[in-house]
């Protein structure tokens, strides 16, 4: 029996920021609020490093995915990623997205590749775009010239777990609910 369209769940796999990194980022975002008029900043509960966006998913596909990503997370040692460098998508022309870059240790890059492989094994289409480690900080609705971005270096962020999130779109932004938490291995 086919699953109903209303059973579908908009989902993604992500690494959350640790509390100290969130505090440093919150101070910086408050400063950006005044420098980037017209940019709608993402609320703090939306700050995460997406490893694999799954999109509209069936419960059955998420059930197939879960053991695969649990195994991948358990094989990845917890570590740290360096937060720094603001950027825009698209890189040329009128910006739509403001992002903060994140340098990842090799085991976390391997975890991202394992999440991609797990998603495909669970029946999701291959991701067409190459992975680019970043946190979305804001969005523009209107066309604006590309702003001058200040330098930003927020230091290290502890990466200790991966979360399968449900994402419900709301007028004020997406509401993210953790469906399952996958701890990374202790180093």
N, C-alpha and C positions, 0 to 999 in steps of 0.2 A: 504494500500500500504506500503510495506517495505521501510525503509530508506536506502539510498545508503551507502556503506561502507565509501565513502569519506566524508559523512556528519558527521562522528563520531568525537568526541572531546575528547582528553585526558584531564581529569579533576581531581581536588582534592579540598578538603575543608581545609583551614588552618587559623591559627592566625598569623598575621604579628607582627614583633617587632616594638616597639616604637623607635623614632629617637635617644633618649639617649642610649638605649640598643644597637642599631645598631652601634653607634659610639664606645662604649666600646668594642663590639665584633670585629669591624674592626681593632682596635689597636692590639687586641690579635691574630687575624688571620694573621696579617702582621708578628708578631713574629713567629707564627707557620710555616710560609712559609719557613723559614730558618732551622727549626728543623726537618722537615718532607720531605726529598727529595723524589721525585717521586710521591708525593701526589698532585693531581690536585684539587686545592681549588675551591669551589663554589663561584661565584660572589655574592656580597652583595645583589643584587636583588633576589637571590635565597634563602635567609635566611628566614625561616618561620617554624612554628610548624604545621606539617600536622596532622589534626585530622582524616581525612578519605581520602585515595587515591581511586578514582573512576575508574581510568583506561579509556579505550576506551568506551566512552559513546555516546548514541544517544541524539539529542536535546530533544526528547520526554521524555526520562528518566530524564534528567536534569530539565525539566519543572515540572515533578512530584515531584522531590526532593526539588526544591526551596522553596515552601511554608512550607514544613516540617522543613527545617533547619532554615528558617526565624523565625518560631515560637520557635524553640529550642534556637536560639541566643537571642531572645527577653526575654526569661525566665532566661537566665544566667546573673548574675551580672558581670560587668566588675571587674577586679581584677589585681593581680600581680602574676607572676611566677618567681621563682628563677632560674637563669641561672648558671650552674656550673657543672664541672666534664666532662672530655673528655672520650670517649670510642671508641671502634672499633667493626665493624661488619665484619665477624664473630668474636666472642670473642676469639676463639682459631685459630691458624694457620695463614696463610697469610691474612692480612687485606684487605678488599675491600672498606670499608667506615669509615671515621672519623666523629664522631658526638659529639655534645655538649648536655648534659642533661638539662632537665628543670623540676623543681618541680612545680606541678600545685595545685592550691587550689581545694577543693572538687567540687565547682560548675562548674569549667572548666572540671574536669574529668567527671562530669555528662553530660556536653555538648558533650564531645567526644562520650560517650555512646549513647546519643540522635542522634548524626550524624550517628552512625553505624545503629541504629534502623531505621532512616529515609532512609538511603541508601537501606536497605533491603526492606522497604515498597515501595520504588520507583522501585524495580526490580533488584537491584544490588546483586550479590552474597555476602554472609557473608565473612567478613575478616577472613582469616585462622590464622593469627598471632595475638598474644595479643598486645594491644596498649602499646607503650613505648615512652614516651614523650621525643623527641629529635629534634635537628636541624642538618641536614646534612651539614658538613663543607667541606668535600673533599672526593675524590675517588682515588683509585690506579687502574691502568690498569694492571701493572705487579705484579708478585708475589714478595713480599718483606717480610723480617722478621718483626714481630710486633714491632713497635717503643716504646720507653719509652715516655709516655705522661706526660707533665708537669701538675701540679695542676692548675686548672682554676676556679675562682669564679668571676662571672661578676655581681652579685647582682640581683636586681629585674628588671623585664621587665613588663611594663604596657600592659595588655591584654584588648582591648576595642572593637575589632571587629573581625568578622570572614569573610573570603573571599572565594568565589567560583572562583577558578582559572582555566584557560585553560593553558595547558602546551604543547608547541611545541618544539620537540627535534631538536636541531641544532648541528653542529659539535663542537662548542665552549661551549656547554651546553644548558640546556633547557631555553626557553623564556617563562616567566609566564605573563599572561594577566588576570587582574581581570574581571570576567564576572558579578559578583554581590557582593555587600558588605552588610553584615548583622551586624548592630551595636549590641553590647551586652548591656544589661540593665544598666542604671546608678544605682550605689549602693545607 
